[in-house]
Amino acid sequence: MAPQEYEQLQNIARSRRLSVAELIRQAVQERYLDLGQHRTVLLEQMFAMNIPVDDWSDLDAEVATAHSTTFADGSI
């Protein structure tokens, strides 16, 4: 591995509070051990349910009402 590539991995790992070894381990699991494929299948099944979703402003208001608070941006 080129020194620049390793440095990039160090920066990514540092930003995620991981060791380079753990970052590589996670990448291998996601890329080669079908964990990513499993997530894709789950998402496809979820989207196939065709669950109705309200407009964001309606959802935002529902959450705020349920928690009796406003969000940092001033929205309800």
Secondary structure, 3 states (H helix, E strand, C coil): CCHHHHHHHHHHHHHCCCCHHHHHHHHHHHHHCCHHHHHHHHHHHHHHCCCCCCCHHHHHHHHHHHHCCCCCCCCC
